[in-house]
């Protein structure tokens, strides 16, 4: 999946297609009866290739002319393009119908009438990728050296295809239900990228699951020789641990077999591999932990799961195991937590030796509650299952960091896992920040400084932004490629941009945030959080909004149906001038995730969407909470005023006193606040929504332009700007390679 390629899950080959385009290898174009229609000219084939790989979207004539005649003047290039369009139409004329949709400013291929082989791979999902023939053929080998700009475009398209295949195969090898399928996905992935460690580890684990120890040992030796030959280096510590354990078991003559447990987890030397799950060793009654997923000096803490108890091995177990497994994978993919995945309780013999289990700094404990409720069919009862989850800090005598309960059904396991992933990672980050609260700033490691900045950001108080900026700048200067620091920098830029009022400062904040998010994606390409934050940032830039929308589409196949993606999509709908649909999406998200950190950290988006989507009561409920907690947030006071104006009209409620207090507080903080200020701040909004917003603020008593008195008044918070702090990028240039 290319970073900016569009993924359309579920696209099927149309039975109505009358033209087939093969782009893998040399271009080949043919009709249903096999008649070849491949254009003879390289420029003509280039034109057709660009249209075929445009995700069925119109391509402007300006773009086409640049890609095919980059060394000519605009006028000459456009004239040449007109000739090539005519040649392409002539080449396809035997079809007897127009395949090209030729408009004054753009061209496109009619999707119903054409199929493209490369599209089948670009649209492939993890569940369907193995159904496609394996291919390592280079895209469009006959179009090289046609034009420098086309060469660059061709490289981008090849990278896009390769990246998508890599991502989908990585998803397939971890999500397909059958071990043979996971082995096939890993083998395909290794033929694309021999240095993909996840594929090597999956291959070895799944070969053990299928009791093919010899093949697993052979894969281990091939992995080592590949890294030594290619990089003159060894694979990562986690991979070597897996290989060493495999060798040790084989050398000791002990079986390496599948577990008898219902989960189908593998046993090696009577326990699982340390890279597969945490294992326990007992010395003088003390429990020790082994290695888990993602352990490195770049993680902020380690997380373990309490073993699944025998009494939980009931009909609900598949749902519970699925939820916990997805949560473990999600936490590991955050990039800043070491994870010891869940596993079944030790045998009775082992349990007698171990009183407590303390793997990880934090322990995720689960408990099942069941009850009988009346079923839809009269006279019958339905079993209702609830999952109780609590996270405890093992270094602080089991202090509870977070706890919640959820109903479990076969339909909501993905949603519960997504919420657990977000909540657990967020709460642990805040807890780790509190753990270092008593230390001086100059004593903090880069990671500790980033954690403290993260805590400041969550306050959303303008007065907290300056210390957060200093901490982040110091941390990134010392460790510019730490995933958690880049994630925090991206969040910081977005949150602080809400409180900026000069257009150049808003742009500076968002540019820094975009750089940080892209840096995070380069370090951890599979990070769903990083991609969605980047998408949210790009939606505020009209020139890059399409890229943000494509990122959201890319995330959908790999995200829970009711996860954070739907909240980001709600903002995208607002930017596309569909406020009612945006509010409906956000309501769906909030019903599924009422305590999701997104709702709190990005409360500006939440209130704005509800306000412009016609849900004034929900907007005011949220803004009241935010203003009461942080009364110096000018941006939230502004939204609260607009919400009160909308509520007064919609519900015929008198809000005069509350409105007067909010307006007085806002103008005390920023005396020169006016509709002119708002218009510049929200220039990104669609014009109808901006006009509606300004009308509400005008009704709330905000002046059209700054008053003369305001220019003589000092900002209430002090400092150099209306929000009391000076803005600068917190991301050193070295942090984004």
N, C-alpha and C positions, 0 to 999 in steps of 0.2 A: 504494500500500500504506500504509494508515494505520498510525501507530506502534503502536497496540494492536489493530488489526484482525487477525482470523485469516485466513490464507490456506490454502486446501486445494487444492493443485495437482492437476489431473487430474479434478476433479469433472465429471461429465457429466450432461446433462439426462436424467432418468429417464423411461423409456418408460412407467412405471406411473403417472406423475403424472396426476391428474384435475382439478387446479385450477391455473390460471395467474395469477400476480400480477404486474402491471406497475406498477412504482414510479417509473419515469423519467417525469417530467411529472406529471400527475394520476394518482391511483391508479385502476387498472382491474382488476377481478377477474372471471374468466370460466371456465366449464367447458370441457371438450374440444369440445363441440358449439357453442361460442360463446355460450351462455347467460350473460348478465351477472349477477353476484352481488355487485357492488360495494355495500358497506354505505352507507346514506344518511347516517348520523350522523358528524360529524367525529371525535368521541371513539372511536366504533367503528372507524373507519378508522385512527385513531391507534394503537389497541390492536393491530390486525392488522399495521400497519407495523412496530411495535416487535418483534413476534414474528418477522416476516419477515426483519428485519435483525439478528437476534441470533446469526447464525452457527449456527443450528439447535441452540442451547443453551437450556435452560430459563431463563425470566426470572421472577424472584420476584414475587409479588403486591405486595410492598412497593415494589419498583422501578416496577412498572406504575402503582400508585396515585400514587406521587410524580410520575412523568412526566406523568400526565394530569390530576391534581388537586392541584397543588403548593400551592395557596392554601387548601386545606381541611384540616381536622383529619384525623389518621390514621384515626379511626373513620369519618368521613364519606367519606373517599377510598376506603376499603376497601369500604364499602357501595355506592358508585357503581361501583366496579370490578366487583362481583358482577353488577350490572345490565348493564354493558356486555358482560361475558362471555356473559351470557344472550342479549343482542341479537346478538352476533357469531355465536353458535351457531345462532340462528334464521336469520340471513342466509345462512349456509352450509348450512342443512338440506337444500336440494334435491339436494345431492350424494349423500345417502342413506348417508353414512358419516361417522364423526367425523374431521375434519381436525385438530381441536385435541386435544392431550393435556393434560387439565386435572387437575392434582394439587392437593393441599391447600395447598401453599406456592408452587407455581410452575406456569407454563404454557409450552407449546412447540408449534410447528407440526410435524406429522409429515412428515419430510423426503421419504419415498418418494412421498407423495401430492401434493406441491406443487412447483411451480417458481417461481422469482422472477427477473425479468429482471436486476435489479441484481446478483444473485449471479454471473451469468455474467461480468460485468465484474470483480467483486471476486475471482473465482477464476481470472481469466485469467493465463496465463503469457506470457513474451516471445515464445515460438514460436507462440502461439495468438491473441494480441491482434488481429492484423490480419484474422483470420477472422471477427471479430465486427463487426456494423455500427457505423460510427462514430456516436458520440452526444455532443452537448453539452447535452443536456436536463437541466434542474435536477431533482433528486430531490424527489418529493412536494410539488409546488407547491400542492396543495390543503390542506395541513396547517399552513400558517403561521398564527400568532396564535391557535392553539387553546389553548395554555397556555404560560407562560414557560419552564417546565422542558422541555416538548416542543420549544419553539423552540430551546433550547440543544442538546438531543439531535439535532435535525434538522440544525443547523449542523455538529455533530461528524460525523454520517453523510455529509453532503455533502463535507466536508473529507476524510474517510476515502476516499471514492470517488475524488475528484479526485487525492488523493495517490497512491493505488494506480495509477491510470491513468498518472499522470506517471512513476512509478517503473518500471512495466512497459514503457512506451514508450521510456524512456531505455535500459533493458536491451535492448529489441528493436533499437533503432537502432545499437547497438554489437555485437550478437551474431548477428543474422540474416545468413545467408550471401550473399543476393542484394542487389546495390546498389539495385535498384528497391524491394525490401522495406524497406531502410534509409531510402530517401527517403520512402516512404509513412509509416513510423513517425515520422520527423522532422516531416513535415507535420502529422500528427495531433497531435503533441506541441506544435507551435507554435500550433495552433488552441486548445489548452487553455491554453497559457502563452506569450504572444508574447515574453516576456523571457527565455526559456530559451536561454542561449548555447550549451549543448551541442547543442541541436537545430539552431540556425543553423549551427554549424560542421559538423555531420554533413551537413546538407543541401548546403552548398557543396562539401564534399569529394566526396560521392557523385555530385553532378551533374557534377563533373570526371571522375570515374571512368566515367561514361556518356557522356563527350565532349560534354556539353551546356554549353559554356562560357557561352553567352548567358544561360541560366537561372541559372548560378552567379553571374554578375555581377549579374543582377537580384536574386537572393537577398541578395547582399552589400549592395546599395543599400537594400533593404527592411529589412535588419537595422539598418543605421545610422539610417534614418529612424524606425524603431520606438523605438529607445533615445532618440533625440533628442526625439521627440514625447512619449514617456511619462515619461522621467526627466530631460529636459533635460541629458542626459549621454551620454557615449560608452560603447560596450561595453568589455569588459576588454582588456588589452594583447594577450593571446593571440588573441582574435578579430580585433582590428585588424591584427595581424601577418598573419593568414591573408588578410584582405581586401586589405591592401596588396600582398601577394605576388601575389594573383590579378590585381589591377589592373596591377601592373608587368609581368607576363607578357603580358597582353593589350595593354598600351600599347606594348610593344616588338615586338609582332607575332610573338612566339614561341609555338609550340604548347603547349597545356596538355592533356596526353594521358595515357592509361594507360601504365604501364610494361609492357615486354615480359616482365618477370620472372614466374616461376610464381606468385608471391605475389599478383599483381594490384595491387600498390601503385601509387599515382599518381605520375606525373612532372610537374613544373611547371618550365618553363624548364630542362629536363634534370636537375632534382633534385626531391625532394619538398618540400612546403610545410614551413617550419620548425616549424609547430605540429603537423605530422604526424609528423616525425622530426627528429633532429638532422642538420644538413648540415655539410659541411666546406668551408672555404676555405683556400687555401694561400698564405701570404705568407712569402717567404724561408725556405721549408722548415718553417715553424711551423704546426701544426694548430690551428684555432680552432673553437669550437662555437657553434651557434646555440641557439635556444630550444626547450624541450621542454615536455611536459605538466606543469602544476602549478607552473611556475616563479613564485616570489614570495618576498617577504621572510619568509614564514611557513614555508618549508621548511628542513629541517635540513641537507640536502645534495642534490646532483644525482647521478643514476645514468644511465649510458649502457650500451648493449649493443654488444659487438663485432659487426661485420657478419657475416652468414651467408656462409660461404665456398663457392665453387663446388663443392668436393668433397662438401659436405653436401647438395647438391641431388639427393638420391636418393629412393628410395621412402619413406624415413622422414621426409622434409622436411615433409609436412603435419602430422605429429605434433609435430615440433620447432618449427615455426612457430607452431602452436596453443599449445604450452606457453609459448614466449617472449612471444607476444602477450598471453596471459592474465596472465602474470607482470607485464608492463609495466603493464597496466590495473590489476591488483591493487595494485601499488606506488603508482601515481598515486592510487588511491582511498584509500590510507592517510591522505592529506591532509597529510603532512609531508615528502614527497620530491618533488623535481623529476625527471621521467623523460624520457629521450630514447629513444623506442621502438626496437626492433630493426629492421634493414633489411638488404638484400642488399649484398654487397661492391661497391665501385665498379667501374666498367669497367676494363679493362686499362690504358687510357690514363691514367685518374685514379689507379689504384693505383701506377703508376710514379712519381708525384709525391709520394706519401704513404707514409712509412715506418711511422709509428705513428698510432694514433687515440686521442685523449685527451678524448673528450666526456664531461663529467661529472666530479665528484669521485671517483666510484667507477665501475669498469668491470666489467660482468658478461660474462665470457668463457666460451664454450661449445666443447666438442669432442665428437665422436662416436666411439665405439669399437664395432666390430662383431665378432662371432665366430659360428662355426657350432657348433650343439649338436645332438645326436640328437633327432629329432622323434618324436611319438607313433606315426607310421606307420613301421614297421620299414624300414630301408634308406634313409631320407630324412634330410636335415639341415634344421635350422631356424636362421634368422639371428636372433641375439640382439643387440639394440641397446642401448648404454648411453650416457647423456648425462653428461658430466663438466662440472661448473659450478664456476667459481671467481670470487670477487669480490675485486678489488684496489683499493687506495687509490692513485689516480693522483698525488696530491700527495706521496706518500711513496715515490716510485720504484717503484710497482707492488707494494707490500707486500700479501701475501695476507691478507685479512680472514676469509674463509670459503671452504671448498671441500667438495664432496661429489659423489657420482656416483649416478645413478639408472637403472634399466632403463626403457626406453620401449616401451610397447605402445599400440595404439589405445584400449585400455580405461582406461589410467591417466593420460592426459595432464592431466585436470582435477586429479587428486590431486597430481601432481608440481608443477603450477603453483601450487597452494595452498601446498604446503610451501615452494617457492622464495620466494613472496611473504612468508610469515611469517619464514622464516629470514633472508632478505636484509635486510628492514626492521629486524628486531631486531638483527642483527649491526652494521648501519650505525649505528643509534642508540647502541649501546654503544661502537663505535669513535669516534664523534664525541664522546662523553663523555670518552673517554681523551685525545682530542686537546687538550682544554682543562683537563686534570687539574692542570697546573702553575700555573694562574692563580689569583689570590686570588678569593674568593667575591664581593667587592664590585666586582670588575672584569668580572664576567660579564654578558653580555646576558641578557634574559629566556629566550631559547631555550637558551643555554649553561647557565644555571642549571637549567632543566628537564631538560636532558640529564644533568647531573651528578646530579640527584635520581633520574632514571631508573636510573642506574648503582647508586646507593645502594639503591634498591628491589630490584634484582635480587640484591643480597646477602642479603636477607631477615633480616639480623641486627637484633635489636631495638635495638642501640646505633646503627644507621645511620638509624633512623627520624626522630630529632630533627633531624639535619642535612638530611635529605631534606625534612622538613616546612618548615624555614626557607627552603630554596632555592625550593621550590614556592610558598610564600606570597609571597616576594619577586617571583618571576617572574610570577605571576598578578595581582599588584597592578599591575604595569607593563603587562602584556599579557593582559587577562582573557579574550580570545576566541581565543587561539592554539590550533589543533586539537591539536598535540602536547602542549601543557601540560595541556589538559583531559583528554586520553587518559592522561597520566601521573598526574594527580590521581585519576582514577577507579581506576586500577590501585593506586595508593598506599593509597587508602581501603580497598579490598578486602584487600590484603595485610596492612595493619596491623591490620585488624579481627580477623585470625586470632590476634593476640597480645594482644588485649584480653580482660579477664575480668569487668569490671563491665558489666552489661547496658546501662546508660545510655551508657557509652563505646563499646560495640559499635554501638549504634544511631547515635551521633553520627558514627562513622567511615563507616558505610554510607550515612547520609543525605548526607554530603558527597560520597561517591563517586557516588551516584545523581545528584546535582545536576551533577557534572562530566560524567558520561556523557550526560545529557540535553542539557547545553550543547553537547557535541561533536556530537550528532545534529542540533541546531538549526543549527549552522554547516555541517556536511557531512551532509545527510540520507541520502546513499547509503552512509555508512560502515558496512560490515558488522561491522568490529571493534567500533565503538562500540555497535552494537545488541546484539551478543552479550555484551559486558561488562555492559551494562545488564540484559540478561536474567539473567545469572548473579547480579547483585546483587539483583534483584527476587525471585529464587527463595528467598532467605533471609528474605523478609518474607511471612508467611502471607497478609496482607491484599492483597498485590500479586503473589502467586505466579502467578495466572492470567494476569496481564499479561506476566510473564516467559515463561510457556509459549507465549503467542501470539507474542511476539517471535521465539522459536526457530522456530515454524512459519513465520513470515513469511520468515525467513532461508533456509530450506531450498531454495526454488526457485532462489536466486541463489548458493548456496554449493556447493562440490564435495561429492560424496556422502560422502567419507571425510575431510572437512576438520574444522576446529575445532568446527563446529556439532555434530558427533557427540559431542565431548568435553563440551560444555555440556549437551547432551541427556542424557548419562550422569548428570550431577549432578541434572538435573531428575527422572530416573527414581528416583534415590535419595530425593529429596524426596517422590516419590509412593509410597514404600514398596515399590520394586521393586529391591532391592540387587543381586540376581543378574543381572538384565537390565542394570543400570547397569554392573556390572563387565564384562560381555560387550561392551558398547558401547565401554568404555574400552580393553579389550584390542584391539579392532578398530582404534581410533584409534592406539594405540601401535605396532601392527604396521605401519601405513601411514606413521606419522610418528614414528619412534623418537627423533628429536632436536628435536622441535617445542618452541619456547620455553614453550608452555603447560604441558608436563609439568614443567618446572623451576620456573617462577614460581608456578604453582598446585599445587605438590606436596602441599599439605595436602588438597586435593580428591582428588587421585590416590590418596593413601594411604588416606583415609577410605573412598572408594568400594571399593577393593580389599579393605580390612579387613572392611567390613560386607557385602560381596558374597561372602564366603567364600573369598577369595584371599589367605590370610594370608602365604604365601611372597612373593608379589609386593609386598604392603604392606610387609613387613619389609625386603626388598631396597631399596625406595625410601627408607624411613625411616632405614635405616642410613647410606645415602649422605648424606642431608640432615643427620643429627645429627653425622656426622663432619666435615662442612663448616661447620656452624653449631651448635656445642654449647650455645648459650645460648637456643635457640628452645624455649620452654616448650611451645608447642602441638605441636611435632613430637616432643619427648621424650614427651609424653603419648600420642600416636599410636603411637610406637615401643613404649612399654610395653604398650599394648593389643595391638599386633601380636605381640609376643613371647609374651604370654599365649595368644593364639589359636594361634600356631605351636606352642607347647609341647603344646597339647591335640590339634591336628590332626595333627601329624607325630610326636608322642611324642618330641619333642626336648627335652633338658635345656637350658634357657636361664636357669638360676638366677643365674649370675654376671653375665651381661649385663643381666638384668632388675634386679638389685640395683644395679649401677652407674648405670643409667638413672634408677631411682627416686631414688637418692641425689642425683644431679645435679639432677633436677627439684625435689626438696624443698629443696635448697640454694638454688636460684634463687627459689623461691616457697614459703616454709615453710608458708603457710596453704592450700596446694593440697589439694583434697579432692573427693570425688564430688559434693558439693553445688556446688562451683565448676563442675565439668564439666556438671552438669545445667542450670545457668543459662546457660552458654556455648553449649551445643548444644540449647537449647530448641526450635530450629527443626526438629530432626530428627523424623521420625515416631516416635510412642511406642515401637513395637516395636524400632526401630533404636537409639533412645536407651537402652532397657533393656538390649539386648545389649551395647552399648558400655560402659555402666556396670558390667555383670557382668564384662567382661574387665578393666577397670581395678581392680575390687575383687579379682579373682584375682591381679592384679599387685602388690597390697599398698598401694593408695591408700586412705587413711582415708575414712570416710563423711562426717565433718565436720572442720573445722579443729581442730587440737589447741590446748590452752591455751598450750603453749610457743611455738607459732607466732606468737601475737599479741604476744609480747615480743621477737621477733626482727626485726631490720631486714632489708629486702629485700637480697639479695646483690648486686644490680646498682646499688644506690643509686637516688636519685631519689625521685619521689613516688608511684610505683605499683610493682606487682610486676614489671613489665617495664622499669622504670627510665626512663620518659619520661612526660611529660604529654601528653595528647591534645587536639588542637583541630583544627577544620576548616581545610584548606589552601586551600579554594576561596572567594575573596572573593565576596560576594553579587553584585557587579557582573559576575562572569564568567558568570553564567547569566541571560541576559536573560529 
